[in-house]
Each structure stands twice: as C-alpha cells, then as structure tokens.
Amino acid sequence: MLNKLKHKLNIYSSEYNLKLEDTSFLVSLSGGIDSIIMASLMLKIRDEHICRIGFAHINHNAHYKSADVERFCSTYAKTNNVIFYRHDIFINPKCNFESIAREKRYNILDNISKKHSYHFILTAHHQDDQLETLFMKKIDNGDWISKIGIRESLGKIRRPLLENSKNDIKLYAKKNNISWIEDPTNVDMSFRRNKIRNFSLPNALKLNPLLKESLLNTSF
C-alpha cells in the first residue's frame, strides 16, 4: 500500500510541477480505520521525503464517542508531531445527514487548505466505498455523472486509496498493529449506506459474482 500511495502522490505533485518533498497534504482524519491507515502511511512518506502534512478532524457530534474520537485524533497528531486542525459541526438528525455532513466537511477542509496553503486534501475513500456508491446509484438509476461514482480527483481533493479494498486496509492495520476507534454509527441501520454495506450489496454480489467488475467498470 505504501508504494502505491507514494506513486499516487508523485502523480499529484507533478500537476504543480513539484517534487513530492515540495508538496503539502492535508489529511482528513476521522479516527476510523481507513483514515488512520491513510495517516500512518503519510507519516512514513513524510519521514522519507520531508513533505509537509497536516491532520484535520471534523467532529460531527453525532454519537457518544465523538469527544473520545477527537481526543484520539488530537493525541495521534501530537504524538507524531503533525499540526492538528479541528472543527465542530452540528446537523439535525432528521435531515439528510450524510449529504449535509459531506458538504459541510468538504467546505471546512477546503477553507483550511486555503488558509494554510496545502496543495491537496486527502481522504481515505477506498474501493468498497466506491462499490457501495455505484450500487446505490444503480438502484436509483441516477444520471451519468452520478453513475461514475466517487472520483479520485475533484478540485483539491484526492482519494489515492480508491483502488485498495477494505480488506487491504484491515490487513495493513493488523500487520502493523495500528489502533483506531470504530464509529458506532456504522452499525446504525437507519442510515441507508449501512444497509447497503451490510446487507443489500453483499447479497447482490453473492447472486452475481460479476457485479463487482461491472460496477467498477462504470467508474473512472
């Protein structure tokens, strides 16, 4: 995973005609396994290439572990000598939580990147996230732009782990003895994505072994 990520970062740096060591990256740090693995990989790359990185945590204040997660992220950043940015957001649970949270989160990340001069914002979306999104768009019969799924590049945002599976991430965490905090809302079936992730998509993949390849072929 480290070499794949480094290759991606070199490609991103070349967009500015920069070397990796001259490029700065703001990592969106939720405290979950995906973002912590991204952060741990970025720490290795920082130490090798002396590039500038920062960690940004957006506290959604959406569950009983929110304060613990923020402390965990803050301590992780401080322990690894990384500048840490944190912001609170509050969302009415009766609204479209996922959509509103995403919009607010990206606005905050964009503002941090502009204020503190980061070239890129990194999020830890992976292949399983992509599959879930594409499957939902297929069910909804969304328009063409929706059906291409999660884009690797969008403005300053880069998602370099999109080709890595969740299993890749779990194996890396286990091999390197990396800790994280599980988001309790991941098992809340009132969220549509959790239903897709835990029931609808696994069942569909069992019924049609070619579905995964078919879905991923629609993204780019």
N, CA, C and O of each residue as an XYZ file, in Angstrom:
880
protein
N       0.825     -1.213      0.000
C       0.000      0.000      0.000
C       0.854      1.257      0.000
O       0.505      2.259     -0.625
N       1.975      1.196      0.706
C       2.832      2.374      0.804
C       3.365      2.793     -0.561
O       3.347      3.976     -0.900
N       3.834      1.835     -1.335
C       4.385      2.164     -2.653
C       3.310      2.685     -3.602
O       3.562      3.587     -4.400
N       2.107      2.109     -3.511
C       1.002      2.586     -4.336
C       0.652      4.031     -3.997
O       0.436      4.857     -4.883
N       0.600      4.318     -2.706
C       0.270      5.673     -2.271
C       1.355      6.652     -2.707
O       1.055      7.746     -3.183
N       2.603      6.260     -2.543
C       3.700      7.136     -2.933
C       3.638      7.442     -4.426
O       3.878      8.574     -4.847
N       3.314      6.430     -5.217
C       3.179      6.629     -6.662
C       2.078      7.637     -6.972
O       2.250      8.514     -7.819
N       0.952      7.507     -6.285
C      -0.155      8.442     -6.485
C       0.257      9.866     -6.114
O      -0.039     10.809     -6.848
N       0.932     10.023     -4.987
C       1.328     11.350     -4.526
C       2.305     12.004     -5.492
O       2.262     13.217     -5.695
N       3.177     11.212     -6.082
C       4.102     11.754     -7.078
C       3.353     12.266     -8.304
O       3.718     13.287     -8.887
N       2.305     11.545     -8.685
C       1.473     11.996     -9.810
C       0.793     13.313     -9.465
O       0.772     14.240    -10.275
N       0.230     13.391     -8.247
C      -0.431     14.629     -7.829
C       0.567     15.794     -7.816
O       0.258     16.888     -8.290
N       1.747     15.554     -7.278
C       2.762     16.613     -7.197
C       3.129     17.137     -8.580
O       3.370     18.331     -8.760
N       3.168     16.240     -9.546
C       3.549     16.637    -10.907
C       2.537     17.587    -11.531
O       2.863     18.303    -12.478
N       1.304     17.603    -11.007
C       0.297     18.525    -11.519
C       0.719     19.979    -11.286
O       0.327     20.878    -12.030
N       1.513     20.190    -10.257
C       2.042     21.522     -9.950
C       3.506     21.654    -10.377
O       4.175     22.632    -10.043
N       3.990     20.657    -11.116
C       5.411     20.618    -11.494
C       6.309     20.664    -10.255
O       7.354     21.315    -10.241
N       5.865     19.954     -9.223
C       6.610     19.912     -7.974
C       7.145     18.506     -7.722
O       6.625     17.525     -8.254
N       8.191     18.424     -6.902
C       8.638     17.148     -6.366
C       7.794     16.836     -5.133
O       7.185     17.729     -4.544
N       7.765     15.576     -4.754
C       6.949     15.166     -3.613
C       7.337     15.933     -2.352
O       6.466     16.329     -1.577
N       8.630     16.146     -2.141
C       9.079     16.817     -0.925
C       8.672     18.285     -0.867
O       8.739     18.909      0.192
N       8.251     18.836     -2.002
C       7.829     20.243     -2.045
C       6.308     20.403     -2.039
O       5.791     21.512     -2.167
N       5.601     19.280     -1.888
C       4.140     19.291     -1.944
C       3.569     19.118     -0.536
O       4.136     18.401      0.288
N       2.446     19.780     -0.272
C       1.834     19.703      1.062
C       0.467     19.030      0.977
O      -0.272     19.212      0.009
N       0.147     18.249      2.010
C      -1.066     17.440      2.011
C      -1.819     17.607      3.328
O      -1.238     17.486      4.406
N      -3.113     17.885      3.227
C      -3.991     17.939      4.389
C      -4.795     16.646      4.425
O      -5.571     16.366      3.510
N      -4.610     15.860      5.479
C      -5.265     14.554      5.603
C      -6.523     14.694      6.448
O      -6.469     15.172      7.581
N      -7.661     14.273      5.890
C      -8.908     14.258      6.643
C      -8.879     13.062      7.589
O      -8.850     11.914      7.147
N      -8.888     13.337      8.895
C      -8.687     12.296      9.902
C      -9.947     12.112     10.735
O     -10.256     12.938     11.594
N     -10.669     11.035     10.483
C     -11.906     10.777     11.222
C     -11.659     10.004     12.509
O     -12.452     10.080     13.448
N     -10.549      9.254     12.551
C     -10.268      8.396     13.695
C     -10.614      6.941     13.444
O     -10.254      6.066     14.231
N     -11.326      6.677     12.329
C     -11.652      5.312     11.956
C     -10.484      4.627     11.267
O      -9.461      5.256     10.998
N     -10.634      3.360     10.986
C      -9.530      2.579     10.445
C      -9.014      3.123      9.123
O      -7.803      3.153      8.903
N      -9.905      3.552      8.239
C      -9.480      3.996      6.910
C      -8.581      5.228      6.994
O      -7.498      5.252      6.408
N      -9.026      6.238      7.715
C      -8.253      7.477      7.785
C      -6.987      7.316      8.611
O      -5.979      7.963      8.328
N      -7.025      6.464      9.627
C      -5.826      6.236     10.432
C      -4.755      5.512      9.620
O      -3.569      5.816      9.745
N      -5.167      4.561      8.791
C      -4.195      3.891      7.921
C      -3.623      4.883      6.922
O      -2.417      4.890      6.675
N      -4.483      5.727      6.341
C      -4.000      6.781      5.447
C      -2.980      7.662      6.169
O      -1.916      7.961      5.626
N      -3.307      8.072      7.388
C      -2.416      8.936      8.157
C      -1.094      8.237      8.454
O      -0.031      8.849      8.345
N      -1.152      6.963      8.828
C       0.077      6.234      9.163
C       0.982      6.097      7.941
O       2.204      6.184      8.057
N       0.387      5.886      6.781
C       1.164      5.817      5.542
C       1.782      7.170      5.214
O       2.933      7.251      4.784
N       1.008      8.229      5.421
C       1.504      9.569      5.140
C       2.652      9.943      6.083
O       3.556     10.682      5.694
N       2.620      9.445      7.299
C       3.719      9.705      8.229
C       5.014      9.075      7.726
O       6.083      9.677      7.831
N       4.919      7.880      7.187
C       6.112      7.224      6.639
C       6.650      8.000      5.443
O       7.860      8.164      5.289
N       5.741      8.473      4.602
C       6.164      9.240      3.422
C       6.748     10.583      3.846
O       7.736     11.038      3.270
N       6.144     11.219      4.849
C       6.686     12.475      5.362
C       8.104     12.289      5.872
O       8.986     13.096      5.579
N       8.322     11.226      6.636
C       9.641     10.994      7.221
C      10.686     10.695      6.151
O      11.866     11.003      6.323
N      10.251     10.099      5.055
C      11.190      9.762      3.975
C      11.455     10.959      3.062
O      12.585     11.189      2.630
N      10.399     11.711      2.779
C      10.522     12.785      1.781
C      10.444     14.192      2.379
O      10.599     15.175      1.655
N      10.211     14.299      3.671
C      10.137     15.596      4.371
C       9.093     16.511      3.735
O       9.285     17.725      3.671
N       8.001     15.935      3.271
C       6.913     16.770      2.746
C       6.050     17.239      3.922
O       6.055     16.628      4.990
N       5.321     18.315      3.711
C       4.510     18.890      4.799
C       3.127     18.250      4.813
O       2.454     18.185      3.785
N       2.713     17.782      5.978
C       1.362     17.221      6.119
C       0.676     17.847      7.332
O       1.329     18.306      8.269
N      -0.650     17.855      7.289
C      -1.460     18.284      8.418
C      -2.627     17.333      8.556
O      -3.041     16.707      7.580
N      -3.164     17.218      9.762
C      -4.337     16.384     10.015
C      -5.511     17.286     10.378
O      -5.370     18.202     11.188
N      -6.669     17.023      9.776
C      -7.874     17.804     10.074
C      -8.979     16.864     10.543
O      -9.325     15.905      9.853
N      -9.526     17.149     11.719
C     -10.618     16.342     12.259
C     -11.884     17.184     12.349
O     -11.894     18.254     12.957
N     -12.948     16.683     11.734
C     -14.251     17.343     11.793
C     -15.128     16.546     12.748
O     -15.503     15.410     12.457
N     -15.451     17.146     13.884
C     -16.276     16.474     14.892
C     -17.750     16.704     14.560
O     -18.253     17.820     14.683
N     -18.430     15.650     14.143
C     -19.839     15.744     13.768
C     -20.767     15.761     14.981
O     -21.959     16.035     14.848
N     -20.217     15.467     16.173
C     -21.023     15.442     17.400
C     -22.291     14.600     17.211
O     -23.388     14.981     17.621
N     -22.094     13.446     16.575
C     -23.243     12.628     16.183
C     -23.434     11.373     17.028
O     -24.427     10.665     16.859
N     -22.489     11.083     17.946
C     -22.629      9.874     18.747
C     -21.862     10.030     20.070
O     -21.135     11.004     20.264
N     -22.034      9.072     20.961
C     -21.491      9.177     22.318
C     -19.969      9.088     22.368
O     -19.366      9.411     23.391
N     -19.338      8.652     21.273
C     -17.885      8.558     21.258
C     -17.218      9.765     20.606
O     -15.996      9.786     20.466
N     -17.993     10.769     20.206
C     -17.445     11.892     19.447
C     -16.275     12.572     20.148
O     -15.248     12.842     19.525
N     -16.425     12.846     21.433
C     -15.354     13.512     22.183
C     -14.127     12.611     22.297
O     -12.996     13.086     22.194
N     -14.345     11.313     22.509
C     -13.229     10.371     22.601
C     -12.461     10.290     21.287
O     -11.232     10.234     21.274
N     -13.199     10.286     20.191
C     -12.566     10.222     18.871
C     -11.718     11.462     18.622
O     -10.600     11.368     18.114
N     -12.253     12.617     18.980
C     -11.488     13.857     18.784
C     -10.205     13.837     19.601
O      -9.147     14.217     19.100
N     -10.287     13.397     20.857
C      -9.087     13.307     21.691
C      -8.079     12.328     21.103
O      -6.874     12.580     21.108
N      -8.582     11.218     20.602
C      -7.712     10.213     19.987
C      -6.955     10.812     18.803
O      -5.746     10.624     18.669
N      -7.681     11.538     17.943
C      -7.058     12.147     16.762
C      -6.054     13.226     17.162
O      -4.970     13.325     16.588
N      -6.430     14.024     18.145
C      -5.540     15.085     18.623
C      -4.247     14.503     19.190
O      -3.156     14.993     18.899
N      -4.380     13.457     20.001
C      -3.212     12.804     20.588
C      -2.346     12.159     19.515
O      -1.117     12.221     19.571
N      -2.997     11.543     18.542
C      -2.274     10.896     17.436
C      -1.434     11.923     16.684
O      -0.273     11.669     16.362
N      -2.029     13.088     16.406
C      -1.304     14.143     15.703
C      -0.141     14.663     16.543
O       0.974     14.823     16.046
N      -0.413     14.924     17.819
C       0.626     15.471     18.702
C       1.774     14.484     18.867
O       2.939     14.881     18.837
N       1.463     13.217     19.040
C       2.479     12.183     19.212
C       3.397     12.109     18.001
O       4.593     11.849     18.129
N       2.823     12.339     16.823
C       3.585     12.227     15.579
C       4.055     13.573     15.034
O       4.514     13.672     13.896
N       3.931     14.622     15.880
C       4.430     15.949     15.525
C       3.812     16.464     14.219
O       4.511     16.935     13.322
N       2.493     16.360     14.143
C       1.753     16.853     12.974
C       0.784     17.942     13.429
O       0.091     17.778     14.432
N       0.736     19.039     12.702
C      -0.198     20.104     13.046
C      -1.626     19.584     12.931
O      -1.960     18.858     11.995
N      -2.463     19.965     13.892
C      -3.813     19.411     14.000
C      -4.848     20.525     13.933
O      -4.755     21.520     14.651
N      -5.836     20.344     13.059
C      -6.944     21.277     12.930
C      -8.221     20.547     13.322
O      -8.433     19.402     12.926
N      -9.068     21.210     14.100
C     -10.332     20.564     14.467
C     -11.465     21.564     14.354
O     -11.312     22.752     14.638
N     -12.620     21.039     13.924
C     -13.815     21.867     13.787
C     -15.034     21.058     14.205
O     -15.075     19.841     14.027
N     -16.023     21.745     14.762
C     -17.299     21.124     15.115
C     -18.333     21.409     14.041
O     -18.361     22.493     13.459
N     -19.177     20.426     13.789
C     -20.383     20.667     13.005
C     -21.548     19.996     13.721
O     -21.377     18.979     14.393
N     -22.717     20.569     13.571
C     -23.929     20.038     14.186
C     -25.008     19.944     13.119
O     -25.258     20.911     12.400
N     -25.642     18.792     13.014
C     -26.629     18.556     11.965
C     -27.890     17.975     12.579
O     -27.827     17.068     13.410
N     -29.014     18.491     12.175
C     -30.303     17.953     12.614
C     -30.432     16.513     12.123
O     -30.395     16.275     10.916
N     -30.584     15.546     13.035
C     -30.650     14.128     12.621
C     -31.835     13.809     11.729
O     -31.858     12.765     11.077
N     -32.826     14.705     11.694
C     -33.994     14.463     10.844
C     -33.724     14.829      9.381
O     -34.503     14.486      8.493
N     -32.613     15.527      9.144
C     -32.258     15.926      7.783
C     -31.452     14.814      7.103
O     -31.186     13.775      7.707
N     -31.071     15.037      5.853
C     -30.226     14.088      5.116
C     -28.811     14.196      5.672
O     -27.984     14.939      5.145
N     -28.543     13.455      6.730
C     -27.300     13.625      7.489
C     -26.068     13.446      6.616
O     -25.173     14.291      6.628
N     -26.013     12.351      5.856
C     -24.806     12.041      5.086
C     -24.490     13.140      4.077
O     -23.339     13.561      3.959
N     -25.484     13.598      3.364
C     -25.272     14.626      2.347
C     -24.846     15.962      2.951
O     -23.905     16.596      2.474
N     -25.549     16.383      4.007
C     -25.236     17.668      4.639
C     -23.862     17.611      5.312
O     -23.089     18.565      5.229
N     -23.560     16.495      5.979
C     -22.264     16.343      6.648
C     -21.131     16.396      5.637
O     -20.099     17.018      5.889
N     -21.319     15.747      4.497
C     -20.286     15.743      3.457
C     -20.022     17.152      2.948
O     -18.870     17.562      2.800
N     -21.096     17.894      2.680
C     -20.942     19.257      2.180
C     -20.227     20.147      3.199
O     -19.300     20.878      2.851
N     -20.662     20.079      4.450
C     -20.026     20.895      5.495
C     -18.561     20.501      5.687
O     -17.693     21.361      5.835
N     -18.299     19.213      5.684
C     -16.948     18.712      5.906
C     -15.986     19.198      4.815
O     -14.887     19.671      5.104
N     -16.417     19.074      3.578
C     -15.543     19.486      2.477
C     -15.344     20.998      2.441
O     -14.272     21.471      2.063
N     -16.352     21.749      2.826
C     -16.190     23.204      2.893
C     -15.138     23.584      3.932
O     -14.305     24.459      3.693
N     -15.183     22.916      5.088
C     -14.213     23.188      6.143
C     -12.808     22.792      5.695
O     -11.858     23.550      5.888
N     -12.673     21.611      5.101
C     -11.366     21.154      4.626
C     -10.806     22.098      3.575
O      -9.613     22.400      3.573
N     -11.668     22.560      2.685
C     -11.225     23.491      1.644
C     -10.742     24.803      2.260
O      -9.726     25.356      1.839
N     -11.471     25.295      3.253
C     -11.071     26.542      3.918
C      -9.729     26.393      4.635
O      -8.889     27.291      4.590
N      -9.538     25.250      5.296
C      -8.254     25.008      5.975
C      -7.122     24.964      4.963
O      -6.060     25.550      5.174
N      -7.361     24.261      3.859
C      -6.301     24.120      2.852
C      -5.923     25.464      2.242
O      -4.754     25.703      1.938
N      -6.904     26.340      2.062
C      -6.622     27.666      1.510
C      -5.901     28.548      2.523
O      -4.920     29.216      2.194
N      -6.394     28.542      3.747
C      -5.816     29.397      4.785
C      -4.383     29.009      5.105
O      -3.549     29.873      5.376
N      -4.089     27.702      5.075
C      -2.772     27.226      5.485
C      -1.945     26.689      4.314
O      -0.922     26.033      4.513
N      -2.398     26.975      3.099
C      -1.613     26.711      1.878
C      -1.223     25.248      1.683
O      -0.051     24.929      1.484
N      -2.211     24.370      1.742
C      -1.977     22.972      1.370
C      -2.325     22.781     -0.102
O      -3.331     23.296     -0.589
N      -1.485     22.039     -0.791
C      -1.750     21.795     -2.209
C      -2.940     20.858     -2.405
O      -3.756     21.056     -3.305
N      -3.030     19.835     -1.551
C      -4.060     18.812     -1.742
C      -4.723     18.430     -0.412
O      -4.131     18.549      0.661
N      -5.966     17.971     -0.525
C      -6.721     17.399      0.586
C      -6.861     15.905      0.309
O      -7.339     15.516     -0.756
N      -6.455     15.078      1.241
C      -6.531     13.625      1.060
C      -7.640     13.030      1.913
O      -7.713     13.289      3.114
N      -8.499     12.236      1.295
C      -9.498     11.477      2.047
C      -9.252      9.991      1.803
O      -8.650      9.611      0.798
N      -9.718      9.158      2.725
C      -9.359      7.734      2.714
C     -10.431      6.850      2.094
O     -10.555      5.685      2.471
N     -11.204      7.371      1.159
C     -12.184      6.531      0.468
C     -11.462      5.381     -0.245
O     -10.394      5.566     -0.828
N     -12.062      4.209     -0.183
C     -11.435      3.020     -0.758
C     -12.395      2.319     -1.723
O     -13.493      2.809     -1.986
N     -11.970      1.181     -2.239
C     -12.735      0.501     -3.275
C     -14.122      0.066     -2.803
O     -15.079      0.106     -3.577
N     -14.238     -0.343     -1.553
C     -15.549     -0.773     -1.039
C     -16.511      0.415     -0.965
O     -17.705      0.264     -1.225
N     -15.989      1.605     -0.607
C     -16.826      2.808     -0.638
C     -17.325      3.069     -2.053
O     -18.484      3.427     -2.266
N     -16.434      2.884     -3.007
C     -16.796      3.090     -4.407
C     -17.900      2.117     -4.836
O     -18.870      2.512     -5.483
N     -17.741      0.852     -4.471
C     -18.746     -0.154     -4.827
C     -20.111      0.184     -4.233
O     -21.135      0.068     -4.907
N     -20.121      0.599     -2.977
C     -21.382      0.971     -2.321
C     -22.053      2.127     -3.041
O     -23.261      2.113     -3.277
N     -21.255      3.127     -3.387
C     -21.794      4.306     -4.068
C     -22.345      3.938     -5.437
O     -23.448      4.350     -5.798
N     -21.587      3.170     -6.195
C     -22.026      2.768     -7.539
C     -23.280      1.903     -7.476
O     -24.166      2.018     -8.323
N     -23.349      1.043     -6.474
C     -24.521      0.173     -6.320
C     -25.761      0.999     -5.992
O     -26.842      0.741     -6.521
N     -25.603      1.989     -5.119
C     -26.737      2.860     -4.782
C     -27.207      3.647     -6.000
O     -28.408      3.803     -6.221
N     -26.251      4.144     -6.791
C     -26.618      4.903     -7.989
C     -27.303      4.011     -9.013
O     -28.195      4.451     -9.739
N     -26.881      2.760     -9.062
C     -27.516      1.801     -9.977
C     -28.962      1.549     -9.558
O     -29.861      1.511    -10.398
N     -29.180      1.379     -8.260
C     -30.534      1.171     -7.747
C     -31.413      2.388     -8.035
O     -32.580      2.262     -8.408
N     -30.818      3.571     -7.849
C     -31.572      4.816     -8.021
C     -31.716      5.218     -9.481
O     -32.449      6.150     -9.811
N     -30.992      4.489    -10.371
C     -30.985      4.843    -11.789
C     -30.593      6.312    -11.972
O     -31.254      7.067    -12.684
N     -29.486      6.694    -11.300
C     -29.016      8.078    -11.347
C     -28.529      8.483    -12.720
O     -28.400      7.651    -13.618
N     -28.255      9.784    -12.877
C     -27.778     10.280    -14.157
C     -26.330      9.852    -14.379
O     -25.709      9.253    -13.502
N     -25.799     10.167    -15.564
C     -24.468      9.700    -15.945
C     -23.399     10.152    -14.963
O     -22.550      9.352    -14.570
N     -23.423     11.399    -14.564
C     -22.385     11.926    -13.680
C     -22.428     11.238    -12.322
O     -21.392     11.072    -11.679
N     -23.629     10.834    -11.877
C     -23.746     10.116    -10.602
C     -23.191      8.701    -10.724
O     -22.574      8.180     -9.795
N     -23.419      8.086    -11.887
C     -23.044      6.691    -12.054
C     -21.545      6.461    -12.176
O     -21.096      5.316    -12.128
N     -20.754      7.531    -12.334
C     -19.317      7.328    -12.385
C     -18.742      7.170    -10.978
O     -17.569      6.832    -10.814
N     -19.578      7.417     -9.963
C     -19.177      7.136     -8.592
C     -18.262      8.176     -7.982
O     -18.297      9.352     -8.344
N     -17.434      7.715     -7.041
C     -16.514      8.591     -6.319
C     -15.312      8.869     -7.209
O     -14.631      7.937     -7.637
N     -15.048     10.128     -7.490
C     -13.918     10.478     -8.351
C     -12.634     10.607     -7.528
O     -12.646     11.130     -6.413
N     -11.551     10.131     -8.088
C     -10.271     10.229     -7.382
C      -9.842     11.678     -7.217
O      -9.290     12.048     -6.181
N     -10.089     12.491     -8.219
C      -9.676     13.891     -8.186
C     -10.887     14.793     -8.367
O     -11.688     14.601     -9.281
N     -11.010     15.773     -7.490
C     -12.082     16.752     -7.596
C     -11.623     18.027     -6.900
O     -11.596     18.094     -5.671
N     -11.261     19.041     -7.691
C     -10.691     20.238     -7.111
C      -9.381     19.894     -6.421
O      -8.498     19.279     -7.020
N      -9.258     20.292     -5.164
C      -8.060     19.970     -4.385
C      -8.104     18.566     -3.776
O      -7.095     18.066     -3.279
N      -9.265     17.944     -3.818
C      -9.442     16.650     -3.163
C      -8.830     15.529     -3.983
O      -9.006     15.461     -5.200
N      -8.106     14.651     -3.299
C      -7.559     13.455     -3.919
C      -7.897     12.261     -3.036
O      -7.862     12.340     -1.808
N      -8.228     11.151     -3.698
C      -8.599      9.921     -2.977
C      -7.701      8.782     -3.464
O      -8.121      7.953     -4.271
N      -6.480      8.749     -2.975
C      -5.491      7.808     -3.522
C      -5.693      6.340     -3.170
O      -5.020      5.479     -3.736
N      -6.611      6.030     -2.242
C      -6.816      4.629     -1.847
C      -7.984      3.963     -2.565
O      -8.378      2.857     -2.197
N      -8.540      4.608     -3.571
C      -9.731      4.068     -4.232
C      -9.517      2.688     -4.859
O     -10.477      1.943     -5.056
N      -8.289      2.352     -5.167
C      -8.014      1.046     -5.766
C      -7.738     -0.022     -4.718
O      -7.564     -1.194     -5.054
N      -7.697      0.377     -3.449
C      -7.451     -0.572     -2.358
C      -8.755     -1.011     -1.719
O      -9.647     -0.193     -1.499
N      -8.869     -2.280     -1.422
C     -10.080     -2.803     -0.796
C     -10.051     -2.575      0.710
O      -9.003     -2.290      1.289
N     -11.209     -2.705      1.327
C     -11.280     -2.624      2.791
C     -10.429     -3.722      3.420
O      -9.810     -3.519      4.465
N     -10.407     -4.876      2.779
C      -9.605     -5.977      3.308
C      -8.115     -5.630      3.300
O      -7.389     -5.991      4.226
N      -7.654     -4.925      2.247
C      -6.262     -4.459      2.205
C      -5.955     -3.604      3.430
O      -4.914     -3.748      4.072
N      -6.890     -2.713      3.731
C      -6.710     -1.781      4.849
C      -6.687     -2.530      6.183
O      -5.852     -2.251      7.043
N      -7.603     -3.476      6.348
C      -7.644     -4.258      7.587
C      -6.371     -5.081      7.769
O      -5.838     -5.169      8.875
N      -5.891     -5.676      6.696
C      -4.671     -6.482      6.783
C      -3.468     -5.615      7.140
O      -2.609     -6.029      7.919
N      -3.407     -4.412      6.572
C      -2.301     -3.498      6.886
C      -2.353     -3.092      8.354
O      -1.325     -3.042      9.030
N      -3.554     -2.803      8.840
C      -3.713     -2.417     10.249
C      -3.268     -3.547     11.179
O      -2.583     -3.310     12.173
N      -3.663     -4.771     10.846
C      -3.306     -5.928     11.673
C      -1.802     -6.177     11.638
O      -1.175     -6.404     12.673
N      -1.236     -6.131     10.441
C       0.193     -6.399     10.283
C       1.041     -5.378     11.028
O       2.098     -5.714     11.561
N       0.579     -4.135     11.066
C       1.362     -3.063     11.673
C       0.865     -2.671     13.065
O       1.315     -1.680     13.642
N      -0.071     -3.466     13.595
C      -0.569     -3.259     14.963
C      -1.058     -1.822     15.184
O      -0.673     -1.165     16.151
N      -1.907     -1.350     14.277
C      -2.396      0.027     14.305
C      -3.776      0.073     14.965
O      -4.641     -0.749     14.663
N      -3.976      1.028     15.857
C      -5.236      1.182     16.583
C      -6.076      2.292     15.968
O      -5.555      3.212     15.338
N      -7.380      2.187     16.163
C      -8.322      3.203     15.696
C      -9.558      3.129     16.572
O      -9.643      2.275     17.454
N     -10.513      4.012     16.339
C     -11.785      3.968     17.071
C     -12.913      3.727     16.078
O     -13.072      4.474     15.112
N     -13.680      2.698     16.319
C     -14.793      2.360     15.431
C     -15.956      3.322     15.658
O     -16.362      3.560     16.795
N     -16.479      3.863     14.581
C     -17.625      4.767     14.639
C     -18.885      3.953     14.953
O     -19.257      3.088     14.160
N     -19.555      4.205     16.091
C     -20.742      3.409     16.438
C     -21.894      3.575     15.453
O     -22.780      2.721     15.397
N     -21.898      4.656     14.678
C     -22.984      4.838     13.709
C     -22.850      3.877     12.523
O     -23.778      3.754     11.723
N     -21.700      3.193     12.404
C     -21.519      2.242     11.306
C     -22.475      1.053     11.394
O     -22.685      0.349     10.406
N     -23.053      0.829     12.573
C     -23.992     -0.290     12.724
C     -25.428      0.217     12.861
O     -26.337     -0.547     13.184
N     -25.616      1.497     12.614
C     -26.955      2.093     12.690
C     -27.648      1.904     11.344
O     -27.310      2.566     10.363
N     -28.621      0.993     11.310
C     -29.275      0.657     10.055
C     -30.304      1.690      9.597
O     -30.975      1.494      8.583
N     -30.428      2.790     10.344
C     -31.289      3.874      9.866
C     -30.595      4.662      8.754
O     -31.238      5.411      8.018
N     -29.268      4.483      8.640
C     -28.523      5.089      7.544
C     -28.571      4.161      6.338
O     -28.267      2.972      6.445
N     -28.949      4.704      5.203
C     -29.097      3.879      4.012
C     -27.793      3.190      3.620
O     -27.795      2.019      3.239
N     -26.666      3.926      3.715
C     -25.392      3.341      3.301
C     -25.046      2.115      4.148
O     -24.465      1.158      3.635
N     -25.389      2.132      5.417
C     -25.102      0.980      6.265
C     -25.925     -0.241      5.841
O     -25.437     -1.370      5.895
N     -27.161     -0.014      5.424
C     -27.984     -1.124      4.918
C     -27.380     -1.698      3.641
O     -27.321     -2.913      3.457
N     -26.930     -0.794      2.758
C     -26.297     -1.219      1.515
C     -25.032     -2.018      1.824
O     -24.806     -3.089      1.261
N     -24.207     -1.476      2.733
C     -22.905     -2.077      3.055
C     -23.057     -3.455      3.700
O     -22.313     -4.382      3.377
N     -24.008     -3.583      4.599
C     -24.097     -4.799      5.403
C     -25.061     -5.854      4.868
O     -24.962     -7.027      5.227
N     -25.990     -5.441      4.013
C     -26.988     -6.399      3.541
C     -27.152     -6.414      2.022
O     -26.850     -7.418      1.377
N     -27.622     -5.325      1.458
C     -28.005     -5.317      0.037
C     -26.851     -5.667     -0.900
O     -26.986     -6.540     -1.757
N     -25.717     -4.982     -0.735
C     -24.592     -5.227     -1.646
C     -23.983     -6.616     -1.473
O     -23.754     -7.289     -2.478
N     -23.708     -7.083     -0.249
C     -23.165     -8.448     -0.112
C     -24.085     -9.507     -0.719
O     -23.611    -10.455     -1.345
N     -25.394     -9.350     -0.537
C     -26.335    -10.307     -1.115
C     -26.322    -10.254     -2.639
O     -26.385    -11.290     -3.302
N     -26.241     -9.050     -3.188
C     -26.210     -8.888     -4.643
C     -24.936     -9.483     -5.232
O     -24.973    -10.078     -6.309
N     -23.809     -9.329     -4.536
C     -22.539     -9.886     -5.014
C     -22.543    -11.411     -4.969
O     -21.921    -12.059     -5.810
N     -23.238    -11.981     -3.994
C     -23.352    -13.436     -3.930
C     -24.170    -13.972     -5.096
O     -23.842    -15.009     -5.673
N     -25.232    -13.260     -5.435
C     -26.101    -13.682     -6.530
C     -25.450    -13.488     -7.889
O     -25.700    -14.250     -8.823
N     -24.602    -12.446     -7.994
C     -23.966    -12.141     -9.277
C     -22.477    -11.872     -9.051
O     -22.100    -10.740     -8.748
N     -21.631    -12.885     -9.193
C     -20.188    -12.721     -8.959
C     -19.531    -11.700     -9.894
O     -18.444    -11.204     -9.596
N     -20.181    -11.381    -11.026
C     -19.615    -10.426    -11.977
C     -20.016     -8.987    -11.679
O     -19.580     -8.060    -12.362
N     -20.850     -8.805    -10.654
C     -21.368     -7.466    -10.359
C     -20.260     -6.503     -9.967
O     -20.268     -5.346    -10.389
N     -19.315     -6.959     -9.173
C     -18.238     -6.068     -8.726
C     -17.492     -5.483     -9.913
O     -17.303     -4.269     -9.992
N     -17.070     -6.333    -10.831
C     -16.338     -5.865    -12.014
C     -17.201     -4.947    -12.859
O     -16.723     -3.940    -13.381
N     -18.473     -5.296    -12.994
C     -19.387     -4.482    -13.784
C     -19.542     -3.090    -13.197
O     -19.525     -2.098    -13.927
N     -19.690     -3.013    -11.892
C     -19.844     -1.712    -11.240
C     -18.573     -0.871    -11.364
O     -18.635      0.311    -11.702
N     -17.431     -1.482    -11.091
C     -16.185     -0.726    -11.119
C     -15.831     -0.240    -12.523
O     -15.149      0.771    -12.683
N     -16.298     -0.966    -13.535
C     -16.041     -0.543    -14.907
C     -16.772      0.734    -15.289
O     -16.436      1.368    -16.288
N     -17.789      1.120    -14.484
C     -18.525      2.334    -14.781
C     -17.871      3.567    -14.173
O     -18.258      4.694    -14.481
N     -16.877      3.356    -13.306
C     -16.190      4.483    -12.654
C     -14.904      4.782    -13.399
O     -14.380      3.954    -14.145
N     -14.404      6.013    -13.171
C     -13.094      6.364    -13.720
C     -12.553      7.565    -12.974
O     -11.456      8.035    -13.273
